[in-house]
Amino acid sequence: MAGHKILVIDDSKVIRVRVKEMLPQGNFNVIEAKDGQEGLKFISKERPNLIMLDFLLPKVTGWEVFQKIQSQPQLKKIPLVLMSGRKEEVTDKIPEPFEKHFFAFLEKPFEKKELTAAIKSAFDLAKKRPSEQIEVAASEGSSGDIKALQAQVKKMQAEIAALKKQMAQLVTIIKQKLK
């Protein structure tokens, strides 16, 4: 992980410094943002290898930064650790399990072991995230499945119409025989 850029977006200088101090020296370039607005600028400008995002931020909230990241395919690929001292505020907006949203959650306050585990989890989850091409192919596959089902329905409707016609002919023949 040598030379990785980590963007820490947190309004608490203590948290930003704590993250920096807990990381192995020399392996990471830590970029600090004090609010969501500054964080978004750094995300675009620096293209970090990992984003550590506080959920409760001034100016632009962590929720808004999260939504911005999720709305852009090139940003969705960046491993993300969402941090908060109030987990319930996060779960109000983003239902658990967080892994299905492809980010790690780190509850404040945290220790070095928890930070390391969250970072590892964020990288693992980012690798598991389907790429946009796969998502597009899947949605196209779904539309292809729908078209195939529609063709089957049309074929079955034609068969039903033919069976109804045959049934009407049988009824006619039976009536003639009964006379």
Buried (B, 14 or more C-beta within 10 A) or exposed (E): EEEBBBBBBBBBEEBBBBBBEBBEEEEBBBBBBBBBBBBBEBBEEBEBBBBBBBBBBEEBBBBBBBEBBBEEEEBBBBBBBBBBBEBEBBEEEBEEEBEEBBBBBBBBEBEEEBBBBBBEBBBEBBEEBEEEEEEEEEEEEEEEEEEEEEEEEEEEEEEEEEEEEEEEEEEEEEEEEEE
